[in-house]
Structure formats: C-alpha cells, structure tokens
Amino acid sequence: MKKGIGVILVILFMFSLFAGGAAEKKSGDDLPVLRVAVMPFYISSQIGHIVDNKLDEAAGFKIQQVMFPTGAPMNEAIASDSYDVATIGGAFVFGVANFNAHVIASHINGTGGNEIWAKKNLAMANVKGFNPEFPDVLGSPKTVSGLKVAQNTGTTAQLAISNWLKVIGLEEPKVNIIHMDFAQSYQAFKAGSADVAALVSPYCFQTDETMVKVADLSQLGVQLYEEITVTDRSLNRKEIREILPKFLKVLFEVNDEMEANPQKKFAMVKKWYNDNGGSASDADIQAECNLKPFVTSKQAREMEIGKYERTYAEFMASQDKLDPKLIEKVVANSTDEFLKIALQ
C-alpha cells in the first residue's frame, strides 16, 4: 500500500513540475512589445504577415502596429515616443538627421515604383533626352518652367522630383511645387490640378492614356532602399535592444521565404493592401512585387550599412534639403550591430 502511495506521489510531483514549467511559458499578452510604425503600402507588408502568423510571438516578442500615411509624419511622431521601430522610405534621412533615429537595416530595394508622370498634352511630353546622359527622361527647362508639380515632401517623391529637375537643368523655384501626400498627389494630378506628379506604387500603376511617364529613379541614375529605423529613445531601452535582433531575424526569414515563392509573396502583399483599405489591382500588386524585391538575408549580409545612407544624405544635401553638417550624423547613426546578431 505504502509503495502504491509512493508511486502516486512521485507521479503527482512530476506532473506539478511539468505544469509549473508550462505556467512559466509566456502567453502572447505577457510578451515584451515592439511598437512598429507601418504604412498601408508594400513597404510594410511583411509586418502584417509576421503578425497574422504570430511569427513575432514564436520568436519571443509581440508586435504592436502603429499606422501612418507616409514617412514624414512618422518622423514627426518620434518626439512623442509613438513607436520603437519604423518601416520607412526616403524620409528616413530626416528622421535620423533631425530626430536622432538610427538605421538598423535595409529591407527592400525600393528603386522601382518611384516614378514621375505628366499630362500627355504638355509640350514637355514631346521632349525626350534633353540631357544626353539621360536619354529616356522627358522635359527641358523651357517646357517644364512654370508647371504645377505635386510631390510628397520629405519622401522619395521629393528625391525623384529634385533629381529630375537637376537632370534637365532647371532650378526648383522655376516650378510650382504643391506639397501633398501620395494619395492627394495622385488625385490632384488625375483631376488636372497638377501638371506633373511624383507617384509611388501603387499609384504609378494606375495611370491612363491622358498621362505619360517622365522618368523613374533608375532612369535618373538613383538607387533607393527602404529602411528599418529605431528611435534613439527606444535604442536606449534594454528590453527593446534585446528584441531588435529577434525582430530582424524574423523579418529577413520572411523576406527569404517570399522571394523564393513569388505566388506567396503576391498573396501576402495583396492581403496587406486589402486589410488596410488599399485599392491596388492584382496587376498593380504584381508589378510592385516585380519592381521592388525584398532584400534577402544573403544580400543583407553583403551590404555595408552606412554606404547607401551616406550617398542618399549627400544627395539631399546637394539639393539643399539637408544641412551638409548632418551627413556624418546620418552615417554615424547607421549600424549593423543588431543585423549581425540576427543573421549569424
């Protein structure tokens, strides 16, 4: 009898150990939170996939998405401590230079899907290759001067317009810049309130026969990457520093998976647009997937963090959009510390 009771006690003891261990395992609600600034565009689609499939929770943290319309308001929200990490385009340079954010990775080759369009009935539409070094670019100083140009200031749209004007030899004050967000720029251009507009994907895929493509970033000789940044305040929080390598590891695992499976990538991006009120057609989404490849783990290991960031900062400084004294700050605030841990 005593032997039987002893066996039962041992079993109960072992069960209690197992149960106790299970109780210590954190649920999704108990995991440390990483606030990620996202946009309802391609640039943030991987974040939606990570959350939908609880890949963040499997890695030991939980993502809280913070939605913004573009990168410019993301930068403005740094002061109010609205997020920890951002998926951001060309606006990153102002967040780093003016708000002390830090670049920790490049996650998308965003050169494609950044285009300038004009009304086809304009004289500039008939002038191609004014600058022989850029044979596919439309426009000349005479035909562009005085036109209304819509752009989302502080983003890749500004980069495109500034570089285009430089290529054709026209100073920016010679055109009428209209500052609007991406959706507003598209609508104003479509309605005829702007002669020229810088259109990012998916809007650059939604043009019609009354419009003509002026140039894209590739034709202007510009390379662009979408960035992952972290605010300075969050960078100095121990719990966030511990999450960052885990976050990047999951992000690049998703990038690898999607680049190896184009159909799955298309489905993921489409779901992101649908979940966030996007109006991109299947053709638009496919074009974006083709034009803007995700940076793979292999490519990320080969990239030198700070090199592209310097080039971009120098360009913005040359266009009087950034104080030249801040170029070195942009470089200094670009680090591969967390990426190296994530991809080891």
Phi and psi in degrees as a GROMACS rama.xvg file:
@    title "Ramachandran Plot"
@    xaxis  label "Phi"
@    yaxis  label "Psi"
@TYPE xy
-60.7354  -37.3244  LYS-2
-64.0681  -40.1335  LYS-3
-63.87  -41.8886  GLY-4
-64.7735  -37.8344  ILE-5
-62.4305  -42.6915  GLY-6
-62.2813  -42.8885  VAL-7
-62.5689  -42.7681  ILE-8
-63.025  -39.9906  LEU-9
-62.453  -43.599  VAL-10
-62.8696  -44.0661  ILE-11
-63.3959  -37.5983  LEU-12
-65.0818  -43.1984  PHE-13
-65.8906  -37.6112  MET-14
-64.2191  -40.2012  PHE-15
-64.8627  -36.642  SER-16
-64.0962  -43.7628  LEU-17
-64.2893  -44.3128  PHE-18
-65.1035  -39.7341  ALA-19
-64.2793  -40.515  GLY-20
-63.2396  -40.1039  GLY-21
-66.0132  -35.8051  ALA-22
-66.8974  -29.5272  ALA-23
-75.5343  -16.0896  GLU-24
-71.4286  123.193  LYS-25
-73.0963  140.193  LYS-26
-86.0267  172.874  SER-27
-56.934  -35.4988  GLY-28
-71.2625  -21.4331  ASP-29
-95.3748  -7.3214  ASP-30
-74.8324  151.362  LEU-31
-63.5477  143.13  PRO-32
-102.016  137.05  VAL-33
-115.279  115.309  LEU-34
-84.5141  116.388  ARG-35
-112.679  120.327  VAL-36
-77.0304  126.528  ALA-37
-129.654  164.965  VAL-38
-122.346  158.539  MET-39
-80.0187  35.2681  PRO-40
-125.742  176.997  PHE-41
-49.0698  -38.1109  TYR-42
-55.2437  -26.9029  ILE-43
-113.567  9.17789  SER-44
-60.8044  -34.1551  SER-45
-63.5328  -32.4139  GLN-46
-64.6067  -41.7905  ILE-47
-60.3788  -40.6442  GLY-48
-65.2098  -41.4208  HIS-49
-61.6086  -44.8762  ILE-50
-69.6083  -44.2565  VAL-51
-58.1198  -36.9957  ASP-52
-99.9709  8.88858  ASN-53
54.6415  33.2365  LYS-54
-69.3971  -28.252  LEU-55
-66.7511  -45.9346  ASP-56
-64.1603  -37.0996  GLU-57
-64.3586  -26.5461  ALA-58
-91.498  -2.09208  ALA-59
99.2312  18.2353  GLY-60
-150.173  172.435  PHE-61
-132.383  127.938  LYS-62
-85.4785  133.679  ILE-63
-113.32  113.066  GLN-64
-79.5415  136.356  GLN-65
-121.893  110.392  VAL-66
-84.1057  135.395  MET-67
-132.867  151.7  PHE-68
-72.8926  -34.0102  PRO-69
-152.604  -176.575  THR-70
-76.1424  -29.5444  GLY-71
-58.9787  -50.1095  ALA-72
-67.2025  -23.1145  PRO-73
-60.3156  -45.3804  MET-74
-62.3239  -41.9776  ASN-75
-64.8995  -28.0779  GLU-76
-81.2573  -6.34973  ALA-77
-61.3557  -41.044  ILE-78
-61.0003  -30.7289  ALA-79
-91.2712  7.02923  SER-80
55.8349  49.7078  ASP-81
-84.4923  -16.5812  SER-82
-158.653  170.039  TYR-83
-101.926  -49.0616  ASP-84
-125.46  148.849  VAL-85
-129.697  145.204  ALA-86
-100.101  110.343  THR-87
-140.992  150.349  ILE-88
-93.2935  -136.9  GLY-89
-61.1765  -19.6607  GLY-90
-66.2429  -11.6435  ALA-91
-53.3611  -36.3927  PHE-92
-62.9489  -33.0518  VAL-93
-78.3747  -32.9782  PHE-94
-64.4689  -39.4681  GLY-95
-72.5026  -49.084  VAL-96
-70.7875  -41.3915  ALA-97
-99.5727  -23.3953  ASN-98
-123.059  10.0057  PHE-99
62.4281  30.84  ASN-100
-72.745  171.814  ALA-101
-133.24  133.442  HIS-102
-82.2255  129.93  VAL-103
-120.461  -6.57169  ILE-104
-175.606  158.243  ALA-105
-111.172  123.021  SER-106
-112.52  -11.415  HIS-107
-142.464  137.386  ILE-108
-81.4056  100.762  ASN-109
-96.6218  19.1936  GLY-110
-61.107  -44.9182  THR-111
-72.8276  159.798  GLY-112
77.5495  15.9195  GLY-113
-123.434  101.963  ASN-114
-132.773  159.437  GLU-115
-115.607  131.438  ILE-116
-125.153  151.998  TRP-117
-135.921  162.699  ALA-118
-69.2597  134.656  LYS-119
-66.1931  -23.755  LYS-120
-82.8548  1.00816  ASN-121
-78.8031  151.44  LEU-122
-61.2247  -33.71  ALA-123
-63.1277  -23.4939  MET-124
-66.214  -17.8324  ALA-125
-101.215  4.30216  ASN-126
-111.374  110.061  VAL-127
-123.109  132.811  LYS-128
74.0949  32.8317  GLY-129
-54.7178  -41.9501  PHE-130
-95.0999  109.461  ASN-131
-59.438  -18.9903  PRO-132
-76.1339  -13.5106  GLU-133
-131.145  73.1301  PHE-134
-63.8901  -19.5992  PRO-135
-98.0815  -0.964927  ASP-136
-88.4119  134.109  VAL-137
-92.0005  153.605  LEU-138
105.209  158.257  GLY-139
-148.111  165.531  SER-140
-55.3864  -42.2043  PRO-141
-66.6816  -40.9167  LYS-142
-85.3629  -15.0309  THR-143
-102.093  -26.9432  VAL-144
-54.2183  130.882  SER-145
88.5606  -6.56107  GLY-146
-74.7714  155.031  LEU-147
-88.7612  121.923  LYS-148
-119.902  119.88  VAL-149
-92.5176  130.59  ALA-150
-149.339  153.058  GLN-151
-93.6348  98.6475  ASN-152
-62.704  139.544  THR-153
86.028  11.6313  GLY-154
-129.911  -172.79  THR-155
-63.5686  -21.5818  THR-156
-63.0606  -42.637  ALA-157
-64.7753  -38.7865  GLN-158
-58.9232  -45.0942  LEU-159
-64.1895  -48.6326  ALA-160
-64.3851  -45.4271  ILE-161
-60.3365  -43.361  SER-162
-69.7378  -37.0925  ASN-163
-61.7267  -48.0634  TRP-164
-61.6741  -37.278  LEU-165
-65.4074  -41.6284  LYS-166
-61.9437  -40.0423  VAL-167
-90.1545  0.28049  ILE-168
76.5462  36.5759  GLY-169
-121.331  131.429  LEU-170
-75.2546  145.355  GLU-171
-57.6041  -38.648  GLU-172
-61.5178  -13.7583  PRO-173
-78.3583  -9.62107  LYS-174
-119.725  162.664  VAL-175
-99.4088  100.188  ASN-176
-78.5121  127.649  ILE-177
-109.35  118.811  ILE-178
-88.7606  114.515  HIS-179
-144.475  160.078  MET-180
-75.8557  177.154  ASP-181
-59.8053  -46.9611  PHE-182
-65.9083  -41.9152  ALA-183
-65.6608  -38.7072  GLN-184
-61.0171  -43.9297  SER-185
-63.214  -46.5771  TYR-186
-65.7116  -40.5451  GLN-187
-64.8191  -41.7003  ALA-188
-64.6412  -45.6911  PHE-189
-62.4551  -36.8612  LYS-190
-81.5581  -8.93153  ALA-191
91.8825  8.02239  GLY-192
-80.2478  -12.6117  SER-193
-132.949  142.944  ALA-194
-82.8574  -33.9385  ASP-195
-134.353  147.074  VAL-196
-145.34  142.077  ALA-197
-88.069  114.547  ALA-198
-115.375  124.761  LEU-199
-95.2495  166.619  VAL-200
-66.7551  142.394  SER-201
-89.5806  -0.78421  PRO-202
-64.4615  -31.7067  TYR-203
-70.3307  -11.3282  CYS-204
-96.6101  1.31422  PHE-205
-114.381  32.0955  GLN-206
-86.7956  171.544  THR-207
-133.835  -172.219  ASP-208
-69.6787  -10.6051  GLU-209
-86.5535  -0.838427  THR-210
-121.505  157.038  MET-211
-137.454  140.875  VAL-212
-75.5392  127.319  LYS-213
-87.3349  -45.9773  VAL-214
-175.151  159.96  ALA-215
-123.884  173.301  ASP-216
-59.79  -38.905  LEU-217
-61.1358  -43.3654  SER-218
-67.1835  -22.4777  GLN-219
-92.2437  1.84326  LEU-220
76.5232  28.2806  GLY-221
-116.59  132.576  VAL-222
-103.111  144.071  GLN-223
-140.103  139.629  LEU-224
-124.902  146.17  TYR-225
-87.1245  142.132  GLU-226
-117.054  157.626  GLU-227
-109.28  120.782  ILE-228
-120.656  159.144  THR-229
-129.813  139.996  VAL-230
-70.1966  155.388  THR-231
-64.8286  -38.2225  ASP-232
-61.8572  -43.544  ARG-233
-71.1719  -33.8189  SER-234
-61.6268  -27.1873  LEU-235
-95.5512  13.0524  ASN-236
-101.566  123.639  ARG-237
-55.3008  -44.0328  LYS-238
-66.5847  -32.2361  GLU-239
-74.2005  -41.1948  ILE-240
-58.6046  -34.0861  ARG-241
-73.7198  -28.0188  GLU-242
-80.6914  -33.4907  ILE-243
-53.1111  -47.3829  LEU-244
-62.209  -37.0928  PRO-245
-64.7759  -42.9381  LYS-246
-61.0315  -48.1773  PHE-247
-65.4638  -37.0333  LEU-248
-60.8639  -47.1833  LYS-249
-65.138  -42.4906  VAL-250
-59.4678  -46.9068  LEU-251
-76.0401  -24.1231  PHE-252
-65.8849  -39.4041  GLU-253
-65.8919  -44.2848  VAL-254
-56.4249  -46.1257  ASN-255
-61.1439  -45.9583  ASP-256
-62.2433  -43.7637  GLU-257
-73.0523  -37.4781  MET-258
-69.5393  -23.6593  GLU-259
-85.7981  -12.3445  ALA-260
-137.624  82.8385  ASN-261
-55.494  -36.1694  PRO-262
-66.3125  -40.7669  GLN-263
-67.8171  -37.0158  LYS-264
-63.098  -45.0917  LYS-265
-58.4448  -46.9529  PHE-266
-62.3087  -38.906  ALA-267
-64.7509  -47.612  MET-268
-65.2733  -40.5275  VAL-269
-61.631  -42.9346  LYS-270
-62.4942  -40.2451  LYS-271
-61.4519  -46.0753  TRP-272
-62.7453  -45.9709  TYR-273
-63.1026  -40.4866  ASN-274
-68.8181  -21.4652  ASP-275
-117.041  24.2226  ASN-276
76.6143  20.0119  GLY-277
-75.5618  156.571  GLY-278
-117.93  20.5731  SER-279
-70.2816  136.066  ALA-280
-80.0544  168.674  SER-281
-59.2733  -38.3551  ASP-282
-66.263  -39.6739  ALA-283
-62.5118  -45.2353  ASP-284
-64.6483  -41.9118  ILE-285
-64.8773  -39.8492  GLN-286
-62.9062  -40.6743  ALA-287
-66.3562  -42.5916  GLU-288
-59.5689  -37.7511  CYS-289
-74.1401  -39.461  ASN-290
-80.4946  -25.7768  LEU-291
-126.08  76.8723  LYS-292
-64.8392  145.707  PRO-293
-70.5891  144.481  PHE-294
-75.6887  124.005  VAL-295
-82.8981  168.136  THR-296
-58.645  -42.4632  SER-297
-61.4771  -45.105  LYS-298
-65.8764  -39.1725  GLN-299
-62.7702  -38.5112  ALA-300
-64.9216  -29.965  ARG-301
-87.1269  -14.2308  GLU-302
-80.0336  144.072  MET-303
-100.361  102.455  GLU-304
-61.7357  127.774  ILE-305
112.773  -26.2496  GLY-306
-70.918  -54.1784  LYS-307
-63.5669  -39.776  TYR-308
-61.8865  -38.221  GLU-309
-65.2276  -47.1653  ARG-310
-58.144  -43.8016  THR-311
-67.3127  -42.507  TYR-312
-64.7307  -40.5153  ALA-313
-64.1335  -38.431  GLU-314
-64.5924  -46.92  PHE-315
-62.7194  -34.3284  MET-316
-68.1307  -37.8014  ALA-317
-66.5079  -22.0664  SER-318
-96.7538  10.9049  GLN-319
61.2155  28.5114  ASP-320
-99.3975  -13.2139  LYS-321
-142.508  137.046  LEU-322
-63.7445  121.345  ASP-323
-53.4878  -27.3694  PRO-324
-66.5691  -16.3163  LYS-325
-94.3458  -3.1942  LEU-326
-58.8908  -47.5775  ILE-327
-65.1624  -29.6657  GLU-328
-66.2731  -40.6114  LYS-329
-60.3338  -42.9013  VAL-330
-67.6479  -45.5394  VAL-331
-63.4798  -30.1687  ALA-332
-91.0809  17.214  ASN-333
-111.842  118.456  SER-334
-134.952  143.619  THR-335
-103.958  14.8196  ASP-336
-53.3739  -48.132  GLU-337
-81.7407  -30.3178  PHE-338
-66.4925  -39.9085  LEU-339
-61.1333  -40.4568  LYS-340
-67.615  -41.3943  ILE-341
-64.9074  -36.855  ALA-342
-102.92  9.80471  LEU-343
